[in-house]
Amino acid sequence: MTTLEEMGIVMRAVPGPRAGVHEVADWYSRKAHLLDRLAGDLAGTEAVRMHRQAVLARRRAAKLMSPS
């Protein structure tokens, strides 16, 4: 799968307002994977920024899945 295809999949999979916690967490995980992939194609500050966004997306997914 190309990066462009993956971007399309992630964008079309944005959870709606009635989405369950698992669906939202899964989407954040997919987003993190995409951001890491994009960062791998970049260099310098843009790559660092993408990696940081991936970390934040993974944290959000983990927080959603953790017991309250």
Secondary structure in CASP SS format (residue, H / E / C, confidence):
PFRMAT SS
TARGET T0000
AUTHOR 0000-0000-0000
METHOD secondary structure of the structure
MODEL  1
M C 1.00
T C 1.00
T H 1.00
L H 1.00
E H 1.00
E H 1.00
M H 1.00
G H 1.00
I H 1.00
V H 1.00
M H 1.00
R H 1.00
A C 1.00
V C 1.00
P C 1.00
G C 1.00
P C 1.00
R C 1.00
A C 1.00
G C 1.00
V H 1.00
H H 1.00
E H 1.00
V H 1.00
A H 1.00
D H 1.00
W H 1.00
Y H 1.00
S H 1.00
R H 1.00
K H 1.00
A H 1.00
H H 1.00
L H 1.00
L H 1.00
D H 1.00
R H 1.00
L H 1.00
A H 1.00
G H 1.00
D C 1.00
L C 1.00
A C 1.00
G H 1.00
T H 1.00
E H 1.00
A H 1.00
V H 1.00
R H 1.00
M H 1.00
H H 1.00
R H 1.00
Q H 1.00
A H 1.00
V H 1.00
L H 1.00
A H 1.00
R H 1.00
R H 1.00
R H 1.00
A H 1.00
A H 1.00
K H 1.00
L H 1.00
M H 1.00
S C 1.00
P C 1.00
S C 1.00
END
